[in-house]
């Protein structure tokens, strides 16, 4: 089935309570493609929130837990998560060596594994303070590409990366490598004080090859969230 412009939009349910989350699900389920459940909501509400979102008739769930542990633990945690049949689950992947290949190809819900490359809140100055080598602090995209290579070698289906690196990843690792892009800010929503440092517009991300874009605050904080989602879908449509 061909994706519509709205299907590219992932809306993060970065909320604490069940009622708040489900209010946005009901409001936006016809205007976005996937709902993202992150650590805050999952820890607060547990797996019941995944069931509720599915029962509301939503097409897909992105379970953004960013699993990070030794390989055996990550494998077991992923299988446990895939039992709830989300479309995507995120991990931090530093292993490579095909360690996820078996469960990536055969898991209960056909869940896709996405590796986090570099958080979009990090820029060159933050990388320096964290002790990264100069070749990465001078060019964060080199670090993103290296982490994407490790992810593919491990058996991941795709990566989470900023819109600045999507084209580079697609060129080297192939169009089948799924790319999900956070740090999306439509021109009409950019604010001066923003914890996202490496941001792009929806159209830029799609033109660069993003398969999905994560758009939170520009929709959630809008006076009319449905109108904001529709404007973003229109911008995506113009870029397709």
N, C-alpha and C positions, 0 to 999 in steps of 0.2 A: 504494500500500500504506500502510495506516494505521501511524503510528509508535507503537511501544510505549514505555512509560516509560523503559526502558533505552536506547532509541535516541536520547534527548536528551543522553545523557552522552558527552562527549569526554574520553578519558583521555590526558594528555600523557606521551609516552615521553621524559621529561627525564632521560635516562641516557646514559652514554658508550659502553658496549660493546654489540656485537651480541647476545651471550648474555643480558645483563641485559634488554635491550629485548624480545627474543623470548620470554623467560621470562614477562614480564608480558603479552605478546600471547596466549600460550597459556593463561595463567591467567584472563584477563579477557575474551577474545573473545566469550564468550556472555553477558557481563554489562554491556557498554557498547556504544554504537553506532558510535563512530569513534575511531581512534587518531591522536593528533597527533604529528607529527615536527617538532621544532624545530631551531634552529641547531646545538645541541650534538651531537645524534645524527646529523644529516645531514652535518655537516662531518666527524665522526668516521668514519662508515660509508659515506657516499655513497648513490647511488641504489639500491644493492643492498638496502638496508634496506626500501625501498618495495616491491620485488619480493617480498621475504621475507614482509612483512606481508600482501600480497595472496595469496600462495601458501598462507598459513595459513588462508585462508577468511574474512578480515575484511571487513565490509561497506563500510568507507570509510576514507580517509586524509585528514587535514587537514595539508597541508604548510605549516608556519608559518615562512616565511623572512623575512617583513616586508621585501620588496624595496623599495629606496629609491634612486632614481637619476634621471637625466634620462628623459623619456618614452620615447625610442627604446630605451634600454637596458632599462627596465622591461618594455616590450612583448616584446623578444626573450627576456629572462629568463623571463617568464611562459610564453611559447610553449614554451621548452625544458622548463620544469617540467611543463607540461600534457601533454607526451608520455608522462609516467609515469602519467597518469590519476588524480591525486588528486581528491578531491571538492572541496576548497577549497585556495586559495593566498592568502596574505596579502601586502599591499603597504602602504607608506605613500603616501597619496594627497594631494597638495597642488595638483594641476594643474586638476582640473575639465575643462570644455570638451570632454567627450566623447572624450578621447584614448584611452580603452580600449574604446570601444563595439564596434568591429569584431572585435577578438580575444575580447572577452567573449561575443559571440554565436556565434563560429565558431572553436573551438579543438579540437585533436585528441581530447581526452577529455571535452569538455563541462564542463571544470573551472570552478567558480565563483570569481570574484575578490572577496575581502573586504578592505576597507580598515581599517587600524588607526586608531582615533579618538584615544584618550588612554590610555596605559598605566595599568593599575590600580595600579601602584606609586606613581603621582604624586598628590599632594594639593595643597591650596591653597598651603601653604608652599613646596613644591617648584616650583610654577608661578611663584611670586613670584621665587624665586632664579634661575629660568631667563629672567626678563625679560618674561613675558607681561603684556599690558595688564590694568588693574584689572578691566574688565568680565568677564574670563575668570578671574582669580585669585579674585575674589569669588564667581564662579559657574562652576565647572568644567564644569557641564552645558551652558552656552552654547558653550563651546569644542568639546565633543563634538558638539553639534548642527551647528555650523558645519562641522566636518570631515566629518560624515555628509552634509551637503548637497553638499560638494565631491565626495565619493565617488560619490554618485548622478549628479551632473552629468558625472563622468568615465566613467560606464558600469559601475561596480562593481555586483555583485549583492547586496552586503550589507556589514555592518560588524562589527568586533569592538568591543564597548563594555561598560562595567560594567552590572550589573543595575539600577543607579540611573537609567540613561538610556534603557533599552529602551523603556518606554512612550512617552516623549517622541518618540523617533525613529520608532516605528511610527505614532504619531498624525500626525506631519508628513509623513513620507516614504512611508507606505503599508505595509500588512501584507506586501506581497511583498518588501520590503527585509529580507533575512535578517539576523538579529541573533544573534551568538554571544557569550556572556558568560563571561569568566574571573573570577577573584576570588571563587569560590564557596566558602563555608565553612558546612557544616552546623553547627547549634548545638552539637552534641556534639564538634566538632573545633576550635573557635576557640581560638587560643593568643595569649598576650599579645604576644610578639615575632613579628610577622608583617610581611613586606615588602609585602604587599597591603594597601592603605589603604582602598579603596572596595569593600568586600565586601558580599555579600548571601547569603542561604541559597538552596538549590536551589528551594524552594517560592516564595520571593519572586521569583526570576528568572523562573520559568515563569509566575507570575501576571502579571508585568509584560510578558510577551510574548516572552521569549527563545525562539528556535528550537532552540538547543543551549546547553549549559553545559559549561564546561571545569572538570573536577574532578581535581586532581592529588594533592597531599599528603594530603588526608583519606582517599584510597583507598590510595595508595602506602605511607604511613607507618602504616597501621592494622595491628594485630596479625593481622587476617584481611581482606585486601583484597577478597576476593569478598563477604564479609559486608557490608563497608562500601559496596561498589557496590550491593548489593541494598537496603540501607537507604536510600541516596540515590534509587534508582529508586522505592522505595515512597513517599518524600516527594514525588517528582515526580508520581507517580500520584495522590496526594491533592490536588495542585494543578491537575490537568488538568480 
